[in-house]
Amino acid sequence: MHLTQDQVNERLKSKGFLALDVPKDLDLATEIKLLKKKKNAVLLAHYYQEAVIQELADYLGDSLYLAQAAQKVSAEIIVFSGVHFMAETAKIINPNKKVILPDLKAGCSLADSCPPSDFKKFIDQYPGAHVVTYINCSAEIKGLSTIVCTSSNAKRVIESIPEGETIIFAPDKNLGHYLIKETGRNMILWEGSCIVHEAFSFERIVNLSKTYPKAKFIAHPESESQILEIADYIGSTSGLLKFVQENSATEFIVATEAGILYEMEKRCPNKTFIPAPVEDETCACSECAYMKLNTLEKLYLCLKYETPEIKLSDSLIEKAKLPIVKMLDLG
């Protein structure tokens, strides 16, 4: 059974600690490194985490890379600094390891847009269909799937299915529309989306491009179609990172979660990266509030007390593992 974050906080409180009660003079980065070594723990972190957590990661990457990393780690404890579905994926791949997440409330708007009971009714309307689900979904949704994909390998996954077969794609409609265009395959789409990638403003991006006429505009395929239509390059998080390293341009407008800019700037210190503007003019960029729930203080407490822990039933793990392994076997 999952502990709620309130229950986790109560347990920490009983031990004399709350996230806000971490001693101010404590060198958290050093303590986290010591705890990882002491507890034989490995830290997996997504590019969308805050910079200080990215620097501490043993494995830093996008969803596909982190799933691949989770498959091969030998540590006894996996600390996943990302969102809930990512930690679930690590647990599914490593059912005998302890998987912990700094904040259980670090969810995902895209995963939330696809309730398992509703999705089951949806796919039951299309018997025999191949159910392809984007990794940004719950373990229950993965358990209803034929194969899982990430934005890095989605096209390859779709093309691995024989021509003429019925394909359901969920939960991201924007990625689904992009894949239909890229592969030429007809697919039945679930109407889900990511609030972070849907927040970009077409008009403000066009205006920003006039201010930076030499800048390349690059976008993640979870963005809406009108945004993708004006992009110079469309790709996964790792794809965007590779593009800015290899392209000769020195200025880039980037339409994805702003956390990736830190790694881009590290790898390309002589290039300029501008976050794509969102509809809300009071915000400078698009950030995932769920991703940012994980803080250095929570990471420290998570390692110290080995909680909150991701727990899934054996039956759910068995169902959800097969479509993930199918994806990983594609390379």
C-alpha positions as a Markdown table, in Angstrom:
| # | Residue | x | y | z |
|---|---|---|---|---|
| 1 | Met | 0.0 | 0.0 | 0.0 |
| 2 | His | 1.2 | 3.5 | -0.9 |
| 3 | Leu | 1.8 | 5.9 | 2.0 |
| 4 | Thr | 0.4 | 9.3 | 1.3 |
| 5 | Gln | 2.8 | 12.2 | 1.5 |
| 6 | Asp | 1.1 | 13.3 | 4.7 |
| 7 | Gln | 1.7 | 9.9 | 6.2 |
| 8 | Val | 5.3 | 10.1 | 5.2 |
| 9 | Asn | 5.6 | 13.5 | 6.8 |
| 10 | Glu | 4.1 | 12.1 | 10.0 |
| 11 | Arg | 6.6 | 9.3 | 10.0 |
| 12 | Leu | 9.4 | 11.8 | 9.5 |
| 13 | Lys | 8.0 | 14.0 | 12.2 |
| 14 | Ser | 8.0 | 11.1 | 14.6 |
| 15 | Lys | 11.7 | 10.7 | 14.0 |
| 16 | Gly | 12.2 | 14.4 | 14.7 |
| 17 | Phe | 12.5 | 15.5 | 11.1 |
| 18 | Leu | 10.3 | 17.3 | 8.5 |
| 19 | Ala | 11.5 | 18.5 | 5.1 |
| 20 | Leu | 11.5 | 22.1 | 6.4 |
| 21 | Asp | 13.4 | 21.0 | 9.5 |
| 22 | Val | 16.7 | 20.0 | 7.9 |
| 23 | Pro | 19.5 | 21.8 | 9.7 |
| 24 | Lys | 20.4 | 24.9 | 7.7 |
| 25 | Asp | 24.1 | 24.4 | 8.1 |
| 26 | Leu | 24.0 | 20.8 | 6.7 |
| 27 | Asp | 25.9 | 20.3 | 3.5 |
| 28 | Leu | 23.1 | 18.4 | 1.8 |
| 29 | Ala | 25.0 | 17.5 | -1.4 |
| 30 | Thr | 27.8 | 16.0 | 0.6 |
| 31 | Glu | 25.4 | 14.2 | 2.9 |
| 32 | Ile | 23.5 | 12.8 | 0.0 |
| 33 | Lys | 26.7 | 11.4 | -1.6 |
| 34 | Leu | 27.6 | 9.8 | 1.8 |
| 35 | Leu | 24.2 | 8.2 | 2.1 |
| 36 | Lys | 24.2 | 6.8 | -1.4 |
| 37 | Lys | 27.5 | 5.1 | -0.6 |
| 38 | Lys | 26.5 | 3.9 | 2.8 |
| 39 | Lys | 23.2 | 2.5 | 1.7 |
| 40 | Asn | 24.4 | 1.1 | -1.7 |
| 41 | Ala | 21.9 | 3.4 | -3.5 |
| 42 | Val | 21.9 | 4.9 | -7.0 |
| 43 | Leu | 20.3 | 8.2 | -8.0 |
| 44 | Leu | 18.4 | 8.4 | -11.3 |
| 45 | Ala | 17.4 | 11.9 | -12.2 |
| 46 | His | 15.5 | 13.4 | -15.2 |
| 47 | Tyr | 16.8 | 16.5 | -17.1 |
| 48 | Tyr | 13.8 | 18.4 | -15.7 |
| 49 | Gln | 15.0 | 18.3 | -12.1 |
| 50 | Glu | 16.6 | 21.3 | -10.6 |
| 51 | Ala | 20.3 | 21.8 | -11.4 |
| 52 | Val | 21.7 | 20.8 | -8.0 |
| 53 | Ile | 19.9 | 17.4 | -8.2 |
| 54 | Gln | 21.1 | 16.9 | -11.8 |
| 55 | Glu | 24.7 | 17.3 | -10.6 |
| 56 | Leu | 24.3 | 14.6 | -8.0 |
| 57 | Ala | 22.7 | 12.0 | -10.3 |
| 58 | Asp | 24.5 | 8.8 | -11.1 |
| 59 | Tyr | 22.3 | 8.5 | -14.2 |
| 60 | Leu | 20.9 | 11.6 | -15.8 |
| 61 | Gly | 18.7 | 11.5 | -18.9 |
| 62 | Asp | 15.3 | 11.3 | -20.5 |
| 63 | Ser | 12.6 | 8.6 | -19.9 |
| 64 | Leu | 14.1 | 6.1 | -22.3 |
| 65 | Tyr | 17.7 | 6.4 | -20.9 |
| 66 | Leu | 16.5 | 6.2 | -17.3 |
| 67 | Ala | 14.4 | 3.1 | -18.1 |
| 68 | Gln | 17.4 | 1.5 | -19.7 |
| 69 | Ala | 19.6 | 2.5 | -16.7 |
| 70 | Ala | 17.1 | 1.1 | -14.3 |
| 71 | Gln | 17.3 | -2.2 | -16.1 |
| 72 | Lys | 21.0 | -2.6 | -15.4 |
| 73 | Val | 21.7 | -1.0 | -12.0 |
| 74 | Ser | 23.1 | -3.3 | -9.3 |
| 75 | Ala | 22.5 | -1.1 | -6.3 |
| 76 | Glu | 20.1 | -2.3 | -3.7 |
| 77 | Ile | 18.2 | 1.0 | -3.6 |
| 78 | Ile | 17.1 | 3.1 | -6.5 |
| 79 | Val | 16.3 | 6.7 | -5.7 |
| 80 | Phe | 14.3 | 8.2 | -8.5 |
| 81 | Ser | 14.3 | 12.0 | -8.8 |
| 82 | Gly | 11.6 | 12.5 | -11.4 |
| 83 | Val | 7.9 | 11.9 | -11.3 |
| 84 | His | 5.8 | 9.0 | -10.0 |
| 85 | Phe | 5.4 | 7.0 | -13.3 |
| 86 | Met | 9.2 | 7.0 | -13.7 |
| 87 | Ala | 9.7 | 5.5 | -10.3 |
| 88 | Glu | 7.0 | 3.0 | -11.0 |
| 89 | Thr | 8.8 | 1.9 | -14.2 |
| 90 | Ala | 12.0 | 1.4 | -12.2 |
| 91 | Lys | 10.1 | -0.8 | -9.7 |
| 92 | Ile | 8.4 | -2.8 | -12.5 |
| 93 | Ile | 11.8 | -3.5 | -14.0 |
| 94 | Asn | 13.4 | -4.2 | -10.7 |
| 95 | Pro | 10.7 | -5.7 | -8.5 |
| 96 | Asn | 13.2 | -7.0 | -5.9 |
| 97 | Lys | 14.9 | -3.6 | -5.3 |
| 98 | Lys | 13.7 | -0.8 | -3.1 |
| 99 | Val | 12.6 | 2.2 | -5.2 |
| 100 | Ile | 12.1 | 5.5 | -3.4 |
| 101 | Leu | 10.9 | 8.9 | -4.6 |
| 102 | Pro | 11.6 | 12.1 | -2.8 |
| 103 | Asp | 7.9 | 13.3 | -3.0 |
| 104 | Leu | 5.0 | 11.0 | -3.7 |
| 105 | Lys | 3.0 | 14.0 | -5.0 |
| 106 | Ala | 5.4 | 14.4 | -7.9 |
| 107 | Gly | 2.9 | 13.2 | -10.4 |
| 108 | Cys | 2.2 | 13.9 | -14.1 |
| 109 | Ser | -0.7 | 15.8 | -15.7 |
| 110 | Leu | -0.4 | 13.5 | -18.8 |
| 111 | Ala | -0.6 | 10.3 | -16.7 |
| 112 | Asp | -3.5 | 11.8 | -14.8 |
| 113 | Ser | -5.4 | 12.4 | -18.0 |
| 114 | Cys | -5.8 | 8.7 | -18.6 |
| 115 | Pro | -7.7 | 7.0 | -15.7 |
| 116 | Pro | -7.3 | 3.2 | -15.9 |
| 117 | Ser | -11.0 | 2.3 | -15.6 |
| 118 | Asp | -11.9 | 4.7 | -18.4 |
| 119 | Phe | -9.1 | 3.6 | -20.6 |
| 120 | Lys | -10.1 | -0.1 | -20.2 |
| 121 | Lys | -13.6 | 0.8 | -21.5 |
| 122 | Phe | -12.0 | 2.7 | -24.4 |
| 123 | Ile | -9.7 | -0.1 | -25.6 |
| 124 | Asp | -12.5 | -2.7 | -25.1 |
| 125 | Gln | -14.2 | -1.0 | -28.1 |
| 126 | Tyr | -11.4 | -2.2 | -30.3 |
| 127 | Pro | -10.8 | -5.9 | -29.8 |
| 128 | Gly | -7.5 | -7.1 | -31.3 |
| 129 | Ala | -6.0 | -3.6 | -31.4 |
| 130 | His | -2.3 | -3.0 | -30.6 |
| 131 | Val | -2.3 | -0.8 | -27.5 |
| 132 | Val | 0.8 | 1.5 | -27.7 |
| 133 | Thr | 1.2 | 3.7 | -24.6 |
| 134 | Tyr | 3.6 | 6.5 | -24.0 |
| 135 | Ile | 5.7 | 5.8 | -20.9 |
| 136 | Asn | 4.2 | 8.9 | -19.3 |
| 137 | Cys | 1.3 | 6.8 | -17.8 |
| 138 | Ser | 0.5 | 4.8 | -14.7 |
| 139 | Ala | 1.5 | 1.3 | -14.0 |
| 140 | Glu | -2.1 | 0.3 | -14.5 |
| 141 | Ile | -2.2 | 1.7 | -18.0 |
| 142 | Lys | 1.1 | 0.0 | -18.8 |
| 143 | Gly | -0.6 | -3.3 | -17.7 |
| 144 | Leu | -3.3 | -2.8 | -20.3 |
| 145 | Ser | -0.8 | -2.2 | -23.1 |
| 146 | Thr | 0.8 | -4.2 | -25.9 |
| 147 | Ile | 4.0 | -2.2 | -25.9 |
| 148 | Val | 5.3 | 1.0 | -24.3 |
| 149 | Cys | 7.2 | 3.8 | -26.0 |
| 150 | Thr | 9.0 | 7.0 | -25.2 |
| 151 | Ser | 9.3 | 10.1 | -27.4 |
| 152 | Ser | 12.8 | 8.9 | -28.3 |
| 153 | Asn | 11.7 | 5.5 | -29.8 |
| 154 | Ala | 7.9 | 6.1 | -30.5 |
| 155 | Lys | 8.4 | 6.1 | -34.3 |
| 156 | Arg | 10.4 | 2.9 | -34.2 |
| 157 | Val | 7.7 | 1.2 | -32.0 |
| 158 | Ile | 4.9 | 2.2 | -34.3 |
| 159 | Glu | 6.8 | 1.0 | -37.3 |
| 160 | Ser | 7.4 | -2.3 | -35.6 |
| 161 | Ile | 3.7 | -3.1 | -35.8 |
| 162 | Pro | 2.6 | -4.8 | -39.1 |
| 163 | Glu | 0.9 | -2.6 | -41.7 |
| 164 | Gly | -2.9 | -2.8 | -41.6 |
| 165 | Glu | -3.1 | -3.6 | -37.9 |
| 166 | Thr | -5.3 | -1.4 | -35.7 |
| 167 | Ile | -3.3 | 0.8 | -33.3 |
| 168 | Ile | -4.5 | 2.6 | -30.2 |
| 169 | Phe | -2.1 | 5.3 | -29.0 |
| 170 | Ala | -2.4 | 6.8 | -25.5 |
| 171 | Pro | -2.3 | 9.0 | -23.6 |
| 172 | Asp | -0.8 | 11.9 | -25.4 |
| 173 | Lys | -2.9 | 13.1 | -28.4 |
| 174 | Asn | -0.2 | 15.7 | -29.5 |
| 175 | Leu | 2.5 | 13.0 | -29.7 |
| 176 | Gly | -0.1 | 10.8 | -31.4 |
| 177 | His | -0.9 | 13.3 | -34.1 |
| 178 | Tyr | 2.8 | 13.9 | -34.7 |
| 179 | Leu | 3.4 | 10.1 | -35.1 |
| 180 | Ile | 0.5 | 9.8 | -37.5 |
| 181 | Lys | 2.2 | 12.4 | -39.7 |
| 182 | Glu | 5.6 | 10.9 | -39.3 |
| 183 | Thr | 4.7 | 7.3 | -39.9 |
| 184 | Gly | 1.7 | 7.6 | -42.2 |
| 185 | Arg | -0.1 | 5.1 | -39.9 |
| 186 | Asn | -3.7 | 5.6 | -38.9 |
| 187 | Met | -4.1 | 5.4 | -35.1 |
| 188 | Ile | -6.9 | 5.7 | -32.6 |
| 189 | Leu | -5.9 | 8.4 | -30.1 |
| 190 | Trp | -6.8 | 8.9 | -26.5 |
| 191 | Glu | -7.5 | 12.5 | -25.7 |
| 192 | Gly | -4.8 | 13.2 | -23.2 |
| 193 | Ser | -2.1 | 15.9 | -23.0 |
| 194 | Cys | 0.6 | 17.5 | -20.9 |
| 195 | Ile | -0.2 | 20.9 | -19.4 |
| 196 | Val | 3.4 | 21.9 | -19.6 |
| 197 | His | 3.8 | 21.3 | -23.3 |
| 198 | Glu | 0.4 | 22.7 | -24.1 |
| 199 | Ala | 1.2 | 26.0 | -22.4 |
| 200 | Phe | 3.4 | 27.4 | -25.2 |
| 201 | Ser | 2.1 | 30.5 | -27.0 |
| 202 | Phe | 2.2 | 30.3 | -30.8 |
| 203 | Glu | 1.9 | 34.1 | -31.1 |
| 204 | Arg | 4.6 | 34.9 | -28.5 |
| 205 | Ile | 7.0 | 32.3 | -30.0 |
| 206 | Val | 6.6 | 33.9 | -33.5 |
| 207 | Asn | 7.3 | 37.3 | -31.9 |
| 208 | Leu | 10.3 | 36.0 | -30.1 |
| 209 | Ser | 11.6 | 34.6 | -33.3 |
| 210 | Lys | 11.6 | 38.1 | -34.8 |
| 211 | Thr | 13.7 | 39.3 | -31.9 |
| 212 | Tyr | 16.1 | 36.4 | -32.5 |
| 213 | Pro | 16.0 | 36.0 | -36.3 |
| 214 | Lys | 19.1 | 33.7 | -36.3 |
| 215 | Ala | 17.7 | 31.4 | -33.6 |
| 216 | Lys | 16.6 | 27.8 | -34.4 |
| 217 | Phe | 13.2 | 27.0 | -32.8 |
| 218 | Ile | 13.2 | 23.4 | -31.5 |
| 219 | Ala | 10.3 | 21.6 | -29.8 |
| 220 | His | 9.3 | 18.5 | -28.0 |
| 221 | Pro | 6.5 | 16.4 | -29.9 |
| 222 | Glu | 4.2 | 16.7 | -26.8 |
| 223 | Ser | 3.6 | 20.3 | -27.9 |
| 224 | Glu | 0.5 | 21.2 | -29.9 |
| 225 | Ser | 0.5 | 20.8 | -33.7 |
| 226 | Gln | 0.6 | 24.5 | -34.5 |
| 227 | Ile | 3.8 | 24.8 | -32.4 |
| 228 | Leu | 5.4 | 21.8 | -34.1 |
| 229 | Glu | 4.5 | 23.2 | -37.6 |
| 230 | Ile | 6.9 | 26.2 | -37.1 |
| 231 | Ala | 9.7 | 24.2 | -35.5 |
| 232 | Asp | 13.1 | 23.8 | -37.2 |
| 233 | Tyr | 13.6 | 20.6 | -35.3 |
| 234 | Ile | 11.2 | 18.3 | -33.3 |
| 235 | Gly | 12.6 | 15.7 | -31.0 |
| 236 | Ser | 12.7 | 14.0 | -27.6 |
| 237 | Thr | 14.5 | 15.6 | -24.7 |
| 238 | Ser | 17.7 | 13.7 | -25.6 |
| 239 | Gly | 17.1 | 14.5 | -29.3 |
| 240 | Leu | 16.8 | 18.2 | -28.5 |
| 241 | Leu | 20.0 | 18.0 | -26.5 |
| 242 | Lys | 21.9 | 16.2 | -29.3 |
| 243 | Phe | 20.6 | 18.7 | -31.9 |
| 244 | Val | 21.9 | 21.8 | -30.1 |
| 245 | Gln | 25.3 | 20.2 | -29.8 |
| 246 | Glu | 25.6 | 19.2 | -33.4 |
| 247 | Asn | 23.9 | 22.2 | -35.2 |
| 248 | Ser | 26.0 | 25.1 | -36.2 |
| 249 | Ala | 23.5 | 27.7 | -34.9 |
| 250 | Thr | 24.5 | 29.6 | -31.8 |
| 251 | Glu | 21.0 | 30.6 | -30.6 |
| 252 | Phe | 18.0 | 28.3 | -29.9 |
| 253 | Ile | 14.5 | 28.9 | -28.7 |
| 254 | Val | 13.5 | 25.7 | -26.8 |
| 255 | Ala | 9.9 | 24.5 | -26.4 |
| 256 | Thr | 10.0 | 21.9 | -23.6 |
| 257 | Glu | 10.3 | 21.9 | -19.8 |
| 258 | Ala | 12.9 | 24.5 | -18.9 |
| 259 | Gly | 15.0 | 22.2 | -16.8 |
| 260 | Ile | 16.8 | 20.9 | -19.9 |
| 261 | Leu | 18.4 | 24.3 | -20.5 |
| 262 | Tyr | 20.9 | 23.7 | -17.7 |
| 263 | Glu | 22.3 | 20.6 | -19.4 |
| 264 | Met | 22.3 | 22.4 | -22.8 |
| 265 | Glu | 24.2 | 25.3 | -21.3 |
| 266 | Lys | 26.7 | 22.9 | -19.7 |
| 267 | Arg | 27.4 | 21.1 | -23.0 |
| 268 | Cys | 27.3 | 24.2 | -25.2 |
| 269 | Pro | 28.6 | 27.1 | -23.0 |
| 270 | Asn | 29.2 | 29.4 | -26.1 |
| 271 | Lys | 25.6 | 29.0 | -27.3 |
| 272 | Thr | 22.4 | 30.9 | -26.2 |
| 273 | Phe | 19.3 | 29.1 | -25.1 |
| 274 | Ile | 16.0 | 30.9 | -24.8 |
| 275 | Pro | 13.0 | 29.2 | -23.2 |
| 276 | Ala | 9.9 | 29.3 | -25.4 |
| 277 | Pro | 7.3 | 31.7 | -23.9 |
| 278 | Val | 3.9 | 30.4 | -22.6 |
| 279 | Glu | 0.4 | 31.9 | -22.7 |
| 280 | Asp | 0.7 | 33.3 | -19.2 |
| 281 | Glu | 2.7 | 36.5 | -19.7 |
| 282 | Thr | 3.7 | 36.5 | -16.0 |
| 283 | Cys | 5.8 | 33.3 | -16.6 |
| 284 | Ala | 9.1 | 33.4 | -18.4 |
| 285 | Cys | 9.1 | 29.7 | -19.3 |
| 286 | Ser | 7.3 | 26.4 | -19.0 |
| 287 | Glu | 8.1 | 24.5 | -15.9 |
| 288 | Cys | 6.6 | 21.3 | -14.6 |
| 289 | Ala | 5.4 | 21.9 | -11.0 |
| 290 | Tyr | 5.4 | 18.2 | -10.4 |
| 291 | Met | 9.0 | 17.8 | -11.3 |
| 292 | Lys | 10.0 | 20.7 | -9.1 |
| 293 | Leu | 8.4 | 19.1 | -6.0 |
| 294 | Asn | 11.6 | 17.1 | -5.6 |
| 295 | Thr | 14.0 | 19.3 | -3.7 |
| 296 | Leu | 17.5 | 18.7 | -2.3 |
| 297 | Glu | 16.0 | 18.6 | 1.3 |
| 298 | Lys | 13.4 | 15.9 | 0.3 |
| 299 | Leu | 16.1 | 13.9 | -1.5 |
| 300 | Tyr | 18.2 | 13.9 | 1.6 |
| 301 | Leu | 15.3 | 12.8 | 3.8 |
| 302 | Cys | 14.3 | 10.2 | 1.3 |
| 303 | Leu | 17.7 | 8.6 | 1.4 |
| 304 | Lys | 18.1 | 9.0 | 5.1 |
| 305 | Tyr | 14.8 | 7.3 | 6.0 |
| 306 | Glu | 14.3 | 5.2 | 2.8 |
| 307 | Thr | 10.8 | 6.5 | 2.3 |
| 308 | Pro | 8.5 | 7.1 | 0.6 |
| 309 | Glu | 8.8 | 3.8 | -1.2 |
| 310 | Ile | 7.1 | 2.7 | -4.4 |
| 311 | Lys | 5.2 | -0.5 | -3.9 |
| 312 | Leu | 3.2 | -2.4 | -6.5 |
| 313 | Ser | 1.4 | -5.7 | -6.4 |
| 314 | Asp | 3.1 | -8.7 | -8.0 |
| 315 | Ser | 0.2 | -9.2 | -10.4 |
| 316 | Leu | 0.5 | -5.6 | -11.6 |
| 317 | Ile | 4.2 | -5.8 | -12.0 |
| 318 | Glu | 3.8 | -9.0 | -14.1 |
| 319 | Lys | 1.3 | -7.3 | -16.4 |
| 320 | Ala | 3.2 | -4.0 | -16.8 |
| 321 | Lys | 6.6 | -5.5 | -17.3 |
| 322 | Leu | 6.0 | -7.2 | -20.5 |
| 323 | Pro | 5.2 | -4.1 | -22.6 |
| 324 | Ile | 8.2 | -2.3 | -21.1 |
| 325 | Val | 10.5 | -5.2 | -21.9 |
| 326 | Lys | 9.2 | -5.3 | -25.4 |
| 327 | Met | 10.1 | -1.7 | -25.8 |
| 328 | Leu | 13.6 | -2.1 | -24.3 |
| 329 | Asp | 14.2 | -5.1 | -26.6 |
| 330 | Leu | 13.8 | -2.8 | -29.6 |
| 331 | Gly | 16.9 | -1.0 | -28.5 |
